[in-house]
Amino acid sequence: MNSDGEKNLVSVVIPVYNEVDSLRELLHKVQAAFTNSAFQTEIIFVDDGSRDGSAALIKELAGTHPNIVATGWARNRGKAAALAEGFRCAKGEYVATIDADLQDDPEALPQMVEYLIANGYDLVSGWKQHRQDRFIKKYSSRLFNLTVRLLTGVKLHDMNNGMKVYRTEVVRNVNLYGELHRFIPVLAKQKGFSSGEYKVRHFPRKYGKTKYGVSRFYKGFLDLFTVLFITRFMKRPMHFFGLWGIVLVKLGFFAEVYVLVLKYAFHEPFRDHVAMLIFGVLLLVFGMQFISLGLISEMITYQDRKNQ
């Protein structure tokens, strides 16, 4: 309850991409989960350019249910954009997200909000139990999550789980683009928000086809490098570019010194080591470029801070 004695509002954001067969059932389960809870809800469907009639059905549901919001666009822009749109529309004190494929258990949503409140977290991520996915998806996800935990220090077992709950302050302060939705807990940590996890049931896909593919695996690791740069070096880019620049300059310097030693100490002609000479020069050039890029980035960062 809030200070006025009313139930707190939870905004449930559901990104949708070609899931027309599951939407009515999902809506029923989400509403049933909150029926006897301490919360009232608004349900925000974000259609991400579906081609199977999902957009029309969402509009139909919004027309018959006063607590449903329908939004989206005509072309596919990705899950991060869909979540950002849902966050923009959310009016609740708390925001929950769940995928539209019926693989996560909506009954856990009010429990997750209560768990967040009771433990003082800003974000709680679902942790799939007895995951009902194909072997490759299941174990590639485990490898990915282990790597993220080790590199970011965010101790979640299921970073990319679409089932999460947030305090509204979190979604207002996390900037999503590309495919960075996988790393919301990492981006939230950068802003000083705390996170926990809650065990949830997982079910086999009932309708449609999985959106998982091999490209998603390597894209996830590329996005991880992006997040690591954003969270560690965005405010001090010289620490990144300068480090690699110094390493390259040193390697180039030692390569040139090595050739000079061979020439003047052992009387070996330069023509026998042309490749090493060129390689050393290239290392020096690339190293100086990295250092210059770091200085330019620092000037841009300084100017941005000055204008804030």
N, C-alpha and C positions, 0 to 999 in steps of 0.2 A: 504494500500500500504506500502511496505517496503522502505528502503532508496534508492533502485535502481529503484523505480517507478513500480515495479512488484506487482502483487497481492500476499498477504500472503498465505502460504500454510496451509491448514487444513487437518490433517490426521484423517480420520474417521475409527475408529476401530470397527469391528462388530464380536463379538464372535458367533460361530454357532454350535449348537448341534441339529441335526435332524430337520432342518427347510427347507428342499429342496423346498417345495411348495411356500415359501414366498420370496426366494432370488432374483429372477428376478424382482418382483414387488418392493421389497425394494430397489434394486439397482437403478431402474428407479426413484423412489421417492427421493432418496438421491441426485442423479445427477440433477434432476429437481429443487430441493431446492437450490442448489448452482449455477444454471445456470446464474442467473442475480444478483448474490451477488458480494461482494467485495473480494471474496476469490477464490482461485483455490484449488482443492482437490486431495488427493490420498485416495483410499478406500481399507482398509486392512481387508480381510476376514480371520478369524482364525477358522479353523475347529477343534473342540474339540472331535475328535474321533466319528464322526457321522456314522450311519449305514444305512442311507436312501438315499444315493447318493449325499448328500450335498457336500462332498469333490470333487467328479468328476465335479459337476456343477461349483463349485468355480474355479477350474482349467480351465474349459471351458471359464468362464467369464473373467478370467485374461488373457487368450490367445487372446481375442477379444477386450479388453479395455486396453489401455496403462496406465491408471491411477489406475488400480486395482492390488493389491498385494494379492497373495494366499499363506497361510501358515497354519501350524497345524501339527497334529500327528495322529497316527492310533488308539490310545486308549483315552478314556475319562479321562481328568486330572482335570477338574473343571474350572469354569468361571474365577477364580483368575489367574490361569496359562494362560488361553487364553488371558486375558487382558494384562498380563505381556508380553506375546509374541508380541501382537499388539503394545504395548508401545515401545518395543525394536526395532520394525521395523519402527516406525513412524519417518518421516523426517520433519514434518511440524512445524511451529512456534506455532501452536495450535493443540491440539488433542481433538477429539470428540469421544464419544462412544454411541452406540445405540444397543439395542437388535434386534435380527433377526426375532422376532415374529410379527412385524407390529402393535404392540399395541401402540407404541409411535409414535408421528408425526414427520417425518424427516424434514418437512418444518420449524420446530423451530430451527434446528441446526445452520444455519447461524445467526439467530436472537440471539441465546444464545451466540455465539462468540462475536457479536457486543455488547451485554449487558455486557459481561465479560470485554471487552476493555473499554467501556464507564464508568464503575463503578470501574475500577482498581482491580477487583477480580483476584485471581489466579485460582479459580475453581468455576464453576456454575453448580448446580445440577437441573435437571428437577423436577417439582412438578406436579404430575398427577392431572388433574381436572376432576371431575365427573367419577371417576375410574370405569372401566367396567370389574370388576372381581367378582368372587363368594363372597358371604357374609363372609365366614370364612377367605378367603385370604385378603379381604379388611380390616376387622376389626382387625385381628391379626397383620396386617402390621401397622395399626394405633397405636396399643398398643406397638409394637416393637419400632416404631419411637418416640413415647412419652418417653419411657424408655431411649432410647439412648440420646435424647435431655437433659433429666434431669441429666443423669450420666456423660455425656461428655461435656456439655455446647455448643455443636455445634447446632445452632438453625435452623435446616433444617426439613421440614415436611415430606420429602420423601427420607430418607438417602440411601435406596437401589435402587433407580431408576437407571436403566441402561443407561439413557440418561444424559450425562454429557459432559461438555467441560472444558479443562484445558489449562493453559500455559504449554509449554513443560517442563519447570523446575520442575513442580509438578510431572509428571509421571516419570521423571528421578530420583527423590529422594524418591519415595514411594516404599517400598519393599512389594510385594504382594506374599502371599502363602496361602495354605489351602483354606479358604473361606472368607478371609479378604477383598475381593472386596466390601463387604457391608459397610465397614467402611473407605473407602478412604478419605472422608472429615475429619474424626477424625485423621487419620494418617497424613494427610496433615497439619492439625492444629498443630500437634506436631512439624512439621518441620518449623512452622512459616508462613504457607500460609493461605490466607484469602479465604472465600467461601461465595457464595450467592446462591439464587435459582430463577428459572424462571418457570412460569406456562406454562404447555404444555397440549395439548389435548391427551386423552387416548381413545383407541378403543377396542372393543371386539376381542378376538383371532379369526383370520380368518382361519388359517390352523393349523393342528397338534394338539398336546396335551400340556397342561401346564406342566412345570417342577416342579411346586410347590407341596409340600407334607407336611405332619405333621412333618416329621423329620427336614425339613428346619426351622420350627419355633423354636424348642428347640435348634437346632444347632446354630441358630442365637444368642440366649442368651448365649450359651457357648462361642461363638466367641467374644461376647461383653465383657465377663470377661477377655478374652485373650487380647483384645485391651486395656481395662482399665489398665491391668498390664503393657503392653508394654509402654503405653503413660505416666503412672504415676510413675512406679517403676523400669523401665528397667535400669536407671542410678543410682538408689538408692534402690536396692533390700532389704537391711536391714530394710528399713522403712516398708516394707510389711511383710517379714518373722519375723522380730524382734518384730513387734507389736503383731502379733498373738502368738508368742512364749512367750512374757511377759504376755499376757492375760492367756494363759494356765498354765504357772508357778504359777501365782497368784491364779488361781482357785485351782490348786493342793495343794498349800501351805495352803490355807484356809480350804480345805477338811481335810488335815492331822491335822491342829490345832484343828478343830472341834472335831475330834475323840479323840485327846489328852485331850481336855477339858472335854469331856464326861467321859473319863477314870479316870482322876485325880481329877476333881472337883465334879463329880456326881457318881464316883465309878462304872461306867458301864464297863463290861469286853470288851476287844478288839474283842472277838469272836462274839459279837452282832453287830459289825460294820465292818466286814471283807470286805464287798462290797465297803463301803466308803473308807476304807484304800487302797484297790487295785485301785479304781477309782482315788484317789488322786495321787498315785504313777505314774499311767499311764499319768495323766495330766502333771506331772512334767517331765516325760521322753519325751513326745511329745513336750512340750514347749521348752526343751533344744535342741531337734532336730531341731525345727524351727529356733531357734537362731543360731545354728551351720550352718544350711543351708543358713541363711542370711549372716553370716560371709564368708562362702565359695563363695557365689555369689558376695559379695563385692570384694573379692580378684580377682575373674575372671574378673569383670568389671574393676578394677584398672589395671590389666595386659593388657586388651584390649586397654584401653586408652593410656597406656604407649607405646604400640606397634604401635599406629596409627601415 
